[in-house]
Amino acid sequence: MNILKNKLIRSLGIYTFSNIINSAIPFLLLPILTNHLTTSDYGILTNYNSVINILIPFVGVNMMTSLQVIFVKRKEEFASYISSGTILTIVLTLLFTLIIFIFQDYLARISGVPKGYLLLTAVYATYNNLIETLLSIWRMEEKAIHYGVFRIGRTIVELSIALILIIGYNWSFDGSIYAIIYSYGIGAFVTLFILYKKGLLIVEIKKKHIKHILQYGVPLIPHVLSSVVIMYSSKLMLTAYHGLSSNGIYSVGFMVGQFIGLLQNSFNQAWVPWVYQQLKSGEHSKKIRIVKLTYIYFIGIIVVTIAFWLSSPLIYLFLGKAFESGISLVLWIALGFAFNGMYKMVSVYFFYEEKTKELAVLSVFSAVVNIGLNFLWIPEYGFTGAALATMLAMLIQFILAWIWSTKIVKMPWGLTKLK
């Protein structure tokens, strides 16, 4: 177990610490936002983030995921792969900025976000993709400290700008939007400099790399969008059926429950590079170790989720009274993220074997279930129906992915084999 202790556990500790610190900053900002913004303002801010999360997979074609496979299997081509992908991202940014400009009136009407801010979303999506590319590289290189310092540094810049604009200049939701754009913009330019210094930005653009990025990444667009649908469609539908105020209350409850998402995402960031190396060896003993840790994780994440839910009333003591009705949502949202963490434990086999089309089918089905439940429950039950729909969709996604993964990579899932 020395490999486990030296790599997986150490990386897990660093990622968890950095992600907690990184996410603690928005949590510290949350009471300021909820006490300085109206519920409607917070609803606009949430919908702005929803639009961005829809654009991110289109602009970046999920290169931050495909590069992990190239790093393990064909590392000698890594620099030209990153360079080809960066050029592709820039081209797609220009394309989607034009599309948003053409449809800006319609998008502003259905989202409630002012047109001027919508035109910035594709550029922000590009900034995000560039930063995530660098962070993915550092994860594969097991440079967890670099990862943590960069993420925390960018978030501190965002927090500082937001506080100055919202408190110092009495801006509303637009103060937070500009803080996000400026901080990610600075982070993106720093990313390009670091990639250049690492020798990963070179004048060598290859069609085969662009083809691989598209073949690997395009099927992941519906996969990623399905996750976005599960996480954000309820917010847009709440706006349509019950108004921006209801969406704002739900969004705050969602952010509190998302703490479990922070924990499981931290584990996944350490888990993926480690599992890829274990699978590459092909040794049965290492597969047994993977399965043992997976079962331990399943039990642990549920226990942690219940403990967090029991302590969640303490968090709401620091939030504005207008948002306190959202405390009833925390358990369902937290459980949803727990199931999402379990899903990530088994979906790793799809990514390793480059079975992204299969993963897309699975994810789209789960998203369709979520939309159906939203239409069924949100009109009558409001944000409680939205929370339950989110939780159930994530549970279904996990169960189906686990069943399908047994066809992708043969693993010793039977308990009798874990001796």
C-alpha positions as MATLAB code, in Angstrom:
seq = 'MNILKNKLIRSLGIYTFSNIINSAIPFLLLPILTNHLTTSDYGILTNYNSVINILIPFVGVNMMTSLQVIFVKRKEEFASYISSGTILTIVLTLLFTLIIFIFQDYLARISGVPKGYLLLTAVYATYNNLIETLLSIWRMEEKAIHYGVFRIGRTIVELSIALILIIGYNWSFDGSIYAIIYSYGIGAFVTLFILYKKGLLIVEIKKKHIKHILQYGVPLIPHVLSSVVIMYSSKLMLTAYHGLSSNGIYSVGFMVGQFIGLLQNSFNQAWVPWVYQQLKSGEHSKKIRIVKLTYIYFIGIIVVTIAFWLSSPLIYLFLGKAFESGISLVLWIALGFAFNGMYKMVSVYFFYEEKTKELAVLSVFSAVVNIGLNFLWIPEYGFTGAALATMLAMLIQFILAWIWSTKIVKMPWGLTKLK';
ca = [
       0.000    0.000    0.000;
       3.056    2.316   -0.180;
       1.980    3.572   -3.608;
      -1.438    4.361   -2.208;
      -0.037    6.224    0.763;
       2.575    8.115   -1.206;
       0.405    9.160   -4.118;
      -3.339    8.750   -3.762;
      -3.715    9.708   -0.088;
      -1.180   12.519   -0.290;
      -2.775   13.979   -3.409;
      -6.236   13.540   -1.922;
      -5.209   15.502    1.147;
      -3.765   18.377   -0.891;
      -6.707   18.536   -3.312;
      -9.224   18.415   -0.487;
      -7.422   21.121    1.467;
      -7.021   23.410   -1.560;
     -10.599   22.864   -2.716;
     -11.982   23.505    0.755;
      -9.991   26.726    1.039;
     -10.971   27.662   -2.515;
     -14.653   26.950   -1.896;
     -14.609   28.493    1.565;
     -14.022   31.860   -0.088;
     -17.326   31.798   -2.058;
     -19.029   30.538    1.117;
     -17.619   33.558    2.946;
     -18.903   35.721    0.107;
     -22.349   34.094    0.230;
     -23.588   35.966    3.354;
     -22.429   39.219    1.752;
     -24.269   38.442   -1.472;
     -27.444   37.313    0.289;
     -27.478   40.453    2.434;
     -26.591   42.924   -0.338;
     -28.469   41.386   -3.268;
     -32.160   40.711   -3.627;
     -33.348   37.184   -4.286;
     -34.050   38.276   -7.881;
     -30.487   39.604   -8.294;
     -29.130   36.302   -7.047;
     -31.412   34.505   -9.497;
     -29.928   36.513  -12.395;
     -26.408   35.689  -11.214;
     -27.291   31.998  -11.056;
     -28.768   32.016  -14.565;
     -25.654   33.769  -15.874;
     -23.557   30.922  -14.496;
     -25.995   28.446  -16.068;
     -25.418   29.948  -19.522;
     -21.653   29.793  -19.021;
     -21.735   26.155  -17.954;
     -23.716   25.299  -21.081;
     -21.098   27.010  -23.268;
     -17.962   25.560  -21.652;
     -18.106   22.076  -23.265;
     -18.855   23.566  -26.708;
     -15.961   26.010  -26.613;
     -13.360   23.675  -25.115;
     -14.639   20.350  -26.535;
     -13.655   18.806  -23.183;
      -9.946   18.842  -23.988;
      -9.137   18.893  -20.276;
     -10.461   15.308  -20.185;
      -8.993   13.903  -23.412;
      -5.515   15.220  -22.599;
      -5.429   12.988  -19.502;
      -5.670    9.905  -21.716;
      -2.978   11.246  -24.076;
      -0.716   11.956  -21.086;
      -0.897    8.308  -19.979;
      -0.910    6.570  -23.368;
       0.977    8.869  -25.803;
       2.907   11.407  -23.780;
       5.453   12.054  -26.545;
       2.730   13.854  -28.520;
       1.543   15.935  -25.591;
       2.881   19.374  -26.636;
       1.434   19.300  -30.145;
      -1.847   17.960  -28.725;
      -2.177   20.889  -26.305;
      -1.215   23.400  -28.989;
      -3.706   21.990  -31.488;
      -6.450   22.033  -28.883;
      -5.727   25.642  -27.885;
      -6.086   26.839  -31.476;
      -9.331   24.884  -31.814;
     -10.664   26.542  -28.641;
      -9.927   30.035  -29.961;
     -11.719   29.303  -33.245;
     -14.769   27.928  -31.420;
     -14.825   30.980  -29.149;
     -15.185   33.301  -32.115;
     -17.920   31.099  -33.574;
     -20.033   30.983  -30.405;
     -19.582   34.682  -29.710;
     -21.122   35.329  -33.134;
     -24.007   32.936  -32.400;
     -24.727   34.625  -29.065;
     -24.676   38.042  -30.741;
     -27.269   36.878  -33.281;
     -29.595   35.374  -30.643;
     -28.896   37.795  -27.782;
     -32.466   39.145  -27.586;
     -33.973   35.675  -27.250;
     -31.330   34.510  -24.758;
     -31.812   37.621  -22.616;
     -35.564   37.074  -22.556;
     -35.483   33.432  -21.414;
     -32.609   33.805  -18.926;
     -33.295   37.224  -17.427;
     -29.605   38.121  -17.973;
     -28.987   41.530  -19.628;
     -27.721   41.308  -23.228;
     -24.442   43.069  -22.521;
     -23.373   40.374  -20.078;
     -24.436   37.522  -22.353;
     -21.911   38.684  -24.957;
     -19.131   38.031  -22.435;
     -20.086   34.401  -21.747;
     -18.170   32.735  -24.617;
     -14.995   34.629  -23.705;
     -15.375   33.573  -20.080;
     -15.920   29.955  -21.195;
     -12.606   30.166  -23.042;
     -10.818   31.499  -19.981;
     -12.292   28.634  -17.963;
     -11.211   25.984  -20.469;
      -7.647   27.283  -20.643;
      -7.333   27.248  -16.859;
      -8.852   23.761  -16.580;
      -6.373   22.526  -19.186;
      -3.452   23.614  -17.022;
      -5.053   22.191  -13.869;
      -5.617   18.838  -15.618;
      -1.961   18.741  -16.642;
      -0.847   19.403  -13.086;
      -3.147   16.645  -11.796;
      -1.613   14.134  -14.206;
       1.876   15.333  -13.244;
       0.850   14.914   -9.579;
       1.664   18.556   -8.853;
      -1.175   18.984   -6.403;
       0.447   21.957   -4.654;
       0.697   23.890   -7.934;
      -2.961   23.091   -8.527;
      -3.994   24.324   -5.091;
      -1.998   27.553   -5.150;
      -3.300   28.507   -8.589;
      -6.953   27.813   -7.781;
      -6.861   29.606   -4.446;
      -4.989   32.573   -5.926;
      -7.539   33.080   -8.704;
     -10.437   32.849   -6.258;
      -8.850   35.412   -3.928;
      -8.630   37.803   -6.880;
     -12.322   37.166   -7.658;
     -13.328   37.715   -4.036;
     -11.350   40.950   -3.796;
     -12.893   42.416   -6.943;
     -16.396   41.351   -5.892;
     -16.066   42.942   -2.442;
     -14.772   46.193   -3.902;
     -17.560   46.436   -6.479;
     -20.468   45.181   -4.334;
     -19.632   46.808   -0.991;
     -17.335   49.661   -2.011;
     -19.287   50.829   -5.054;
     -22.723   49.387   -4.179;
     -23.015   47.316   -7.367;
     -25.530   44.449   -7.513;
     -25.202   41.142   -9.424;
     -23.017   42.832  -12.041;
     -20.254   43.256   -9.455;
     -20.017   39.494   -9.080;
     -20.142   38.947  -12.848;
     -17.260   41.335  -13.499;
     -15.285   39.764  -10.648;
     -15.656   36.352  -12.282;
     -14.661   37.604  -15.747;
     -11.644   39.640  -14.619;
     -10.257   36.955  -12.295;
     -10.600   34.207  -14.902;
      -9.152   36.490  -17.565;
      -6.040   37.092  -15.474;
      -5.846   33.359  -14.733;
      -6.116   32.502  -18.443;
      -3.222   34.766  -19.441;
      -1.093   33.340  -16.634;
      -2.031   29.867  -17.899;
      -0.841   30.642  -21.423;
       2.471   31.911  -20.045;
       2.973   28.761  -17.942;
       2.090   26.450  -20.841;
       4.595   28.305  -23.025;
       7.348   28.051  -20.395;
       6.614   24.309  -20.045;
       7.118   23.893  -23.778;
       3.488   22.896  -24.341;
       2.617   25.747  -26.703;
       4.508   25.121  -29.921;
       4.043   25.863  -33.608;
       2.931   22.340  -34.453;
      -0.760   21.981  -35.172;
      -1.733   18.471  -36.280;
      -5.000   17.450  -37.881;
      -4.896   14.059  -36.162;
      -4.897   15.744  -32.753;
      -7.814   17.998  -33.657;
      -9.604   14.914  -34.990;
      -8.967   13.023  -31.735;
     -10.095   15.973  -29.613;
     -13.328   16.144  -31.610;
     -13.877   12.361  -31.639;
     -13.242   12.110  -27.906;
     -14.736   15.421  -26.869;
     -17.814   15.920  -29.060;
     -19.618   12.845  -27.629;
     -18.805   14.262  -24.201;
     -20.690   17.474  -25.015;
     -24.081   15.814  -24.465;
     -22.527   14.071  -21.450;
     -21.386   17.358  -19.917;
     -24.540   19.169  -20.968;
     -26.601   16.434  -19.358;
     -24.809   17.129  -16.086;
     -25.435   20.842  -16.617;
     -29.107   20.094  -17.323;
     -29.391   18.049  -14.133;
     -27.742   20.798  -12.088;
     -29.123   23.943  -13.739;
     -32.360   23.214  -15.648;
     -34.266   23.225  -12.365;
     -33.047   26.774  -11.717;
     -34.212   28.026  -15.097;
     -37.569   26.247  -14.692;
     -38.022   27.665  -11.206;
     -37.511   31.105  -12.711;
     -40.172   30.389  -15.328;
     -42.769   28.895  -12.942;
     -42.140   30.689   -9.638;
     -39.913   33.686  -10.450;
     -36.316   34.749   -9.833;
     -36.891   34.984   -6.061;
     -37.711   31.251   -5.774;
     -34.686   30.473   -7.918;
     -32.499   32.572   -5.617;
     -33.655   30.661   -2.511;
     -33.098   27.333   -4.260;
     -29.670   28.393   -5.533;
     -28.439   29.244   -2.041;
     -29.689   25.886   -0.702;
     -28.034   24.237   -3.685;
     -24.728   25.951   -2.909;
     -24.837   24.761    0.704;
     -25.568   21.163   -0.333;
     -22.827   21.426   -2.946;
     -20.276   21.132   -0.147;
     -20.548   17.366   -0.647;
     -19.772   17.992   -4.315;
     -16.602   19.765   -3.231;
     -15.487   16.748   -1.218;
     -16.240   14.128   -3.866;
     -14.672   16.261   -6.597;
     -11.485   16.562   -4.542;
     -11.310   12.796   -4.250;
     -11.970   12.358   -7.973;
      -9.101   14.702   -8.851;
      -6.690   12.454   -6.971;
      -8.483    9.248   -8.008;
      -8.360    9.594  -11.808;
      -4.554    9.815  -12.314;
      -4.031    6.998   -9.791;
      -6.650    4.692  -11.345;
      -5.325    5.313  -14.856;
      -1.884    4.140  -13.759;
      -3.333    1.071  -12.025;
      -5.411    0.120  -15.069;
      -2.440    0.628  -17.375;
      -0.488   -2.041  -15.465;
      -3.248   -4.601  -16.079;
      -2.470   -6.401  -12.796;
      -5.405   -8.189  -11.153;
      -4.202   -7.339   -7.646;
      -4.390   -3.650   -8.478;
      -7.921   -4.046   -9.798;
      -8.896   -5.664   -6.488;
      -7.405   -2.696   -4.655;
      -9.445   -0.302   -6.818;
     -12.673   -2.172   -6.033;
     -11.980   -2.266   -2.289;
     -11.407    1.479   -2.218;
     -14.539    2.053   -4.300;
     -16.756    0.214   -1.802;
     -15.147    2.046    1.116;
     -15.812    5.315   -0.687;
     -19.487    4.470   -1.264;
     -20.051    3.934    2.449;
     -17.944    6.906    3.511;
     -19.606    9.483    1.252;
     -23.091    8.583    2.543;
     -21.964    8.828    6.176;
     -20.329   12.199    5.560;
     -23.443   13.454    3.731;
     -25.754   12.633    6.630;
     -23.365   14.238    9.123;
     -23.199   17.398    6.984;
     -26.993   17.580    6.709;
     -27.354   17.409   10.495;
     -24.989   20.367   10.873;
     -26.432   22.475    8.005;
     -28.746   24.591   10.267;
     -25.587   26.197   11.678;
     -24.650   27.428    8.199;
     -28.015   29.101    7.707;
     -27.502   31.168   10.855;
     -25.091   33.301    8.818;
     -27.318   33.719    5.750;
     -30.027   36.268    5.143;
     -33.465   35.465    6.561;
     -35.004   35.733    3.088;
     -33.136   32.529    2.146;
     -33.789   30.412    5.262;
     -36.676   28.424    3.722;
     -34.066   26.719    1.536;
     -32.676   24.773    4.492;
     -35.154   21.973    3.723;
     -33.362   21.375    0.415;
     -29.901   20.651    1.776;
     -30.358   16.904    2.411;
     -31.665   16.189   -1.098;
     -29.017   18.283   -2.828;
     -26.228   16.800   -0.691;
     -27.416   13.254   -1.408;
     -27.529   14.100   -5.096;
     -23.868   15.125   -5.002;
     -23.025   11.972   -3.034;
     -24.562    9.866   -5.815;
     -22.694   11.991   -8.348;
     -19.452   11.179   -6.528;
     -20.286    7.457   -6.727;
     -20.976    7.909  -10.441;
     -17.509    9.402  -10.948;
     -15.954    6.353   -9.306;
     -17.360    4.061  -12.008;
     -17.463    6.425  -15.014;
     -13.655    6.560  -14.926;
     -13.618    3.277  -16.887;
     -15.522    4.882  -19.772;
     -12.998    7.711  -19.969;
      -9.967    5.419  -19.788;
     -11.215    3.181  -22.603;
     -12.358    6.261  -24.591;
     -15.981    5.049  -24.629;
     -17.348    8.575  -24.594;
     -20.245    7.843  -26.960;
     -21.622    5.249  -24.546;
     -21.250    7.705  -21.678;
     -23.132   10.324  -23.678;
     -26.103    7.985  -24.194;
     -26.209    7.241  -20.490;
     -25.994   10.879  -19.477;
     -28.636   12.076  -21.932;
     -31.078    9.491  -20.596;
     -30.489   10.699  -17.032;
     -30.980   14.321  -18.114;
     -34.251   13.460  -19.862;
     -35.463   11.822  -16.644;
     -34.485   14.968  -14.738;
     -36.346   17.284  -17.119;
     -39.428   15.072  -16.930;
     -39.384   15.120  -13.136;
     -38.862   18.894  -13.162;
     -41.932   19.402  -15.336;
     -43.871   17.057  -13.076;
     -42.810   18.405   -9.676;
     -41.651   22.035   -9.986;
     -45.059   23.578  -10.893;
     -46.674   22.026   -7.809;
     -43.859   21.647   -5.273;
     -41.518   24.480   -6.290;
     -37.893   24.272   -5.164;
     -38.543   21.104   -3.111;
     -39.610   19.321   -6.288;
     -36.496   20.651   -8.046;
     -34.213   19.293   -5.317;
     -35.854   15.850   -5.364;
     -35.655   15.688   -9.169;
     -31.945   16.523   -9.059;
     -31.219   13.873   -6.444;
     -33.142   11.129   -8.256;
     -31.545   11.910  -11.637;
     -28.053   11.639  -10.118;
     -28.955    8.347   -8.438;
     -30.209    6.887  -11.732;
     -27.090    8.093  -13.527;
     -24.850    6.372  -10.976;
     -26.699    3.034  -11.060;
     -26.803    2.854  -14.860;
     -23.117    3.847  -15.168;
     -22.080    1.156  -12.694;
     -24.000   -1.532  -14.558;
     -22.651   -0.436  -17.943;
     -19.064   -0.077  -16.696;
     -18.929   -3.832  -16.065;
     -19.075   -4.242  -19.862;
     -16.307   -1.683  -20.432;
     -13.624   -2.937  -18.030;
     -13.819   -6.268  -16.225;
     -13.402   -5.575  -12.522;
     -13.681   -7.965   -9.530;
     -16.904   -6.431   -8.185;
     -18.008   -9.628   -6.413;
     -17.342   -9.450   -2.660;
     -16.189  -13.099   -2.635;
     -13.238  -12.048   -4.770;
     -12.046   -9.366   -2.379;
      -9.899  -11.598   -0.176;
];
